Amino acid sequence: MSDDLLVVSGLTHKYGGVRAVNSCSLSVRRGSVTALIGPNGAGKTTLVSVVSGTERLQSGEVQFDGAGIGGWPSYRIARRGLLRSFQLSREFGGLTVVDNLLVVGQDTSLENPISAVFQSATARRRESSLLERVAELLQEVGLYEVRDRYARELSGGQKRLLELARVMFAEPKMALLDEPMAGVNPVLIERVCELIVRWQHRGVTFLIVEHKLEVVEAICDHVIVMVGGSKLAAGTMLELRGNPEVVGAYLGGTAAHA
């Protein structure tokens, strides 16, 4: 088994004549919490979108857990165990918090978990198991008390927690989190950090796009710096702070004191 769960090679993605990602190669070690940092416009979100299948692969290769997934549709990549969150939460506003998790359950034999209750004893047992998992996860992230509310009624921070809970309910091997701390208050940032570290200890690998360098320093084992669509450097935050290229391109100024 390879130490690298995700390997991206020579990835290029254009919007019109603009190269958002330019021949970028990087890898993410199995079991790590890896940060992907860089200035706005560096290509971080585009790379995550291509890797997760929400943007079409144009050029390059993507290997995940030993399989070439480049060009696969996002649902097939998710079934393989690679899931993502978005900068802006994409909850199902007209469904309850509980139902937002049930719709991403792994077992597609129960496409409608509620109606499955009436189908068979096996279906009822499966439904009971799903609801137990939902309750446990909502307790863990702090949303159990609002489990019956419509997702559209949640606060911004609660929607962020729901987005994370939906990713984890699908039991991923790896989660791509795109700015999970954006718009989140300091207390909630601490909770999200604790959850990520807890899930890492359970075997989930993370690649996190993040601008809050204090978060990166606190929870990330490895850091990749993107500038101009390509990987500039990689290492620990301590190593990168001593890299003149990284300091000049990104860590100088305000970022250096974050």
C-alpha positions as CSV (number, residue, x, y, z in Angstrom):
1,M,0.0,0.0,0.0
2,S,1.4,3.4,-1.0
3,D,2.0,6.0,1.6
4,D,0.4,8.6,-0.7
5,L,-3.4,8.3,-0.9
6,L,-3.7,11.1,-3.5
7,V,-1.2,11.9,-6.3
8,V,-1.8,14.7,-8.8
9,S,0.5,14.8,-11.8
10,G,0.8,17.6,-14.4
11,L,-2.7,18.9,-13.8
12,T,-3.6,21.9,-16.0
13,H,-7.0,23.6,-16.2
14,K,-8.0,26.6,-18.2
15,Y,-10.9,29.0,-18.2
16,G,-10.8,30.5,-21.7
17,G,-7.2,31.5,-22.2
18,V,-6.4,31.7,-18.4
19,R,-4.6,28.8,-16.8
20,A,-6.1,28.5,-13.3
21,V,-3.9,25.5,-12.7
22,N,-0.7,25.2,-14.6
23,S,1.0,21.8,-14.7
24,C,0.6,21.2,-11.0
25,S,1.9,18.1,-9.3
26,L,1.4,17.2,-5.6
27,S,0.7,14.3,-3.3
28,V,-1.1,13.8,0.0
29,R,0.1,11.3,2.5
30,R,-2.3,8.7,3.8
31,G,-3.6,9.6,7.2
32,S,-2.3,13.2,7.2
33,V,-4.0,16.5,7.5
34,T,-2.4,18.5,4.7
35,A,-3.0,22.2,4.0
36,L,-3.2,23.8,0.6
37,I,-2.3,27.4,0.9
38,G,-1.5,30.3,-1.4
39,P,-2.8,33.8,-2.4
40,N,-6.2,34.3,-3.9
41,G,-6.2,33.2,-7.5
42,A,-3.5,30.6,-7.0
43,G,-5.7,27.8,-8.3
44,K,-6.4,26.0,-5.1
45,T,-10.2,25.7,-5.4
46,T,-9.9,24.8,-9.1
47,L,-7.5,22.0,-8.3
48,V,-9.9,20.6,-5.6
49,S,-12.8,20.9,-8.0
50,V,-11.0,18.9,-10.7
51,V,-9.7,16.3,-8.3
52,S,-13.2,15.8,-6.9
53,G,-14.8,15.6,-10.3
54,T,-16.9,18.8,-10.0
55,E,-14.8,20.3,-12.8
56,R,-13.9,18.3,-15.9
57,L,-10.3,17.1,-16.1
58,Q,-8.6,18.8,-19.1
59,S,-5.0,17.7,-18.8
60,G,-2.9,15.7,-16.3
61,E,-3.5,12.6,-14.1
62,V,-5.2,12.1,-10.7
63,Q,-4.5,8.9,-8.8
64,F,-6.5,8.1,-5.6
65,D,-5.9,5.0,-3.5
66,G,-4.2,3.3,-6.4
67,A,-6.9,4.1,-9.0
68,G,-6.7,6.6,-11.9
69,I,-9.8,8.7,-11.2
70,G,-9.1,11.6,-13.6
71,G,-12.2,12.4,-15.6
72,W,-14.5,10.3,-13.4
73,P,-17.8,12.0,-12.5
74,S,-18.1,13.3,-9.0
75,Y,-20.6,10.7,-7.8
76,R,-18.2,7.9,-8.8
77,I,-15.3,9.6,-7.1
78,A,-17.4,10.0,-4.0
79,R,-18.3,6.3,-4.0
80,R,-14.5,5.6,-4.2
81,G,-14.1,7.4,-0.9
82,L,-13.0,10.9,-1.9
83,L,-15.5,13.7,-0.9
84,R,-15.4,17.5,-0.7
85,S,-17.0,20.4,0.9
86,F,-17.4,23.9,-0.6
87,Q,-16.5,27.4,0.3
88,L,-20.2,28.2,0.4
89,S,-22.3,25.6,2.2
90,R,-24.5,23.6,-0.2
91,E,-27.1,22.2,2.2
92,F,-30.6,21.1,1.0
93,G,-32.5,24.0,2.5
94,G,-35.9,22.4,2.3
95,L,-34.9,19.2,4.1
96,T,-34.3,18.8,7.9
97,V,-30.9,18.5,9.3
98,V,-31.4,14.7,9.7
99,D,-32.6,14.3,6.1
100,N,-29.6,16.2,4.9
101,L,-27.4,13.4,6.2
102,L,-29.7,10.6,5.1
103,V,-29.6,11.6,1.5
104,V,-25.9,11.0,1.4
105,G,-25.9,7.6,3.1
106,Q,-23.6,5.1,1.4
107,D,-26.1,2.3,0.8
108,T,-27.9,3.3,-2.4
109,S,-30.2,0.3,-1.9
110,L,-32.3,2.6,0.3
111,E,-32.8,5.5,-2.0
112,N,-35.7,6.7,0.2
113,P,-34.7,5.8,3.8
114,I,-38.1,6.8,5.2
115,S,-40.3,4.7,2.8
116,A,-37.9,1.8,3.3
117,V,-39.3,1.4,6.8
118,F,-42.4,-0.2,5.2
119,Q,-40.6,-2.6,2.9
120,S,-39.1,-5.4,5.0
121,A,-37.5,-6.3,8.4
122,T,-34.1,-5.9,6.8
123,A,-35.0,-2.4,5.6
124,R,-36.2,-1.5,9.0
125,R,-33.0,-2.6,10.6
126,R,-31.0,-0.7,8.1
127,E,-33.1,2.4,8.7
128,S,-32.6,2.1,12.4
129,S,-28.9,1.8,12.0
130,L,-28.8,4.9,9.7
131,L,-30.8,6.9,12.2
132,E,-28.4,5.8,15.0
133,R,-25.4,6.9,13.0
134,V,-27.1,10.3,12.2
135,A,-27.8,10.9,15.9
136,E,-24.3,10.0,16.9
137,L,-22.7,12.3,14.3
138,L,-25.0,15.2,15.0
139,Q,-24.2,14.9,18.7
140,E,-20.5,14.9,17.8
141,V,-20.7,18.1,15.7
142,G,-23.1,19.9,18.0
143,L,-26.3,19.9,15.8
144,Y,-28.4,17.3,17.6
145,E,-30.6,19.9,19.3
146,V,-31.5,21.3,15.8
147,R,-31.9,18.0,14.1
148,D,-35.5,18.5,13.1
149,R,-35.1,22.1,11.8
150,Y,-34.9,22.9,8.1
151,A,-31.4,23.4,7.0
152,R,-32.2,26.8,5.6
153,E,-33.1,28.0,9.1
154,L,-29.6,27.3,10.5
155,S,-27.0,30.0,11.2
156,G,-23.9,30.3,9.0
157,G,-21.8,28.4,11.5
158,Q,-24.4,25.6,11.9
159,K,-24.5,25.2,8.1
160,R,-20.8,24.8,8.0
161,L,-21.0,22.1,10.7
162,L,-23.8,20.4,8.7
163,E,-21.6,20.5,5.5
164,L,-18.8,18.7,7.5
165,A,-21.3,16.2,9.0
166,R,-22.6,15.3,5.5
167,V,-19.1,14.7,4.3
168,M,-18.3,12.5,7.3
169,F,-21.6,10.6,7.2
170,A,-20.5,9.2,3.8
171,E,-17.4,7.6,5.6
172,P,-14.7,9.0,3.3
173,K,-11.2,7.8,3.0
174,M,-10.3,11.4,2.2
175,A,-12.0,14.7,2.6
176,L,-11.2,17.8,0.6
177,L,-12.3,20.8,2.7
178,D,-12.4,24.2,0.8
179,E,-11.9,27.0,3.4
180,P,-13.9,25.3,6.2
181,M,-13.1,28.1,8.6
182,A,-14.4,30.9,6.3
183,G,-16.9,33.1,8.1
184,V,-16.7,31.1,11.3
185,N,-16.3,32.6,14.7
186,P,-13.2,31.7,16.9
187,V,-15.2,29.4,19.2
188,L,-16.5,27.4,16.2
189,I,-13.0,27.4,14.6
190,E,-11.7,25.6,17.7
191,R,-14.5,23.0,17.5
192,V,-13.9,22.4,13.8
193,C,-10.2,21.9,14.4
194,E,-10.9,19.4,17.2
195,L,-13.3,17.5,14.9
196,I,-10.8,17.3,12.1
197,V,-8.1,16.0,14.4
198,R,-10.5,13.5,15.9
199,W,-11.6,12.2,12.5
200,Q,-7.9,12.0,11.4
201,H,-7.3,9.7,14.4
202,R,-10.1,7.5,13.0
203,G,-8.3,7.1,9.7
204,V,-9.6,9.9,7.5
205,T,-7.1,11.8,5.4
206,F,-7.7,15.6,4.8
207,L,-6.6,18.1,2.2
208,I,-7.7,21.5,3.5
209,V,-7.7,24.8,1.5
210,E,-7.2,27.4,4.3
211,H,-6.1,31.0,4.6
212,K,-6.0,31.1,8.4
213,L,-2.3,30.2,9.0
214,E,-2.8,29.8,12.8
215,V,-5.2,26.9,11.9
216,V,-2.7,25.4,9.5
217,E,0.0,25.6,12.0
218,A,-2.1,24.0,14.7
219,I,-3.5,21.0,13.0
220,C,-1.7,20.3,9.7
221,D,1.1,17.8,9.3
222,H,2.2,19.0,5.9
223,V,1.7,22.2,3.9
224,I,1.6,22.7,0.1
225,V,2.0,26.2,-1.3
226,M,0.4,27.1,-4.6
227,V,1.2,30.3,-6.5
228,G,0.2,31.1,-10.1
229,G,-1.5,27.7,-10.6
230,S,1.5,25.6,-9.7
231,K,3.1,24.1,-6.5
232,L,5.8,26.5,-5.3
233,A,6.9,24.5,-2.2
234,A,5.9,22.0,0.4
235,G,6.9,21.2,4.0
236,T,6.1,22.1,7.5
237,M,5.0,25.7,8.3
238,L,8.4,26.1,10.1
239,E,10.2,25.1,7.0
240,L,8.1,27.3,4.7
241,R,8.6,30.3,6.9
242,G,12.3,29.9,6.2
243,N,11.8,29.6,2.5
244,P,12.5,33.0,0.8
245,E,10.4,32.2,-2.3
246,V,7.4,31.3,-0.1
247,V,7.8,34.4,2.1
248,G,8.1,36.6,-0.9
249,A,5.2,35.1,-2.7
250,Y,2.7,34.6,0.1
251,L,4.0,34.7,3.7
252,G,5.2,38.2,3.6
253,G,3.2,41.1,4.9
254,T,0.0,40.5,6.9
255,A,0.1,36.7,6.2
256,A,3.5,36.4,7.9
257,H,2.0,37.6,11.2
258,A,-1.2,35.6,11.1
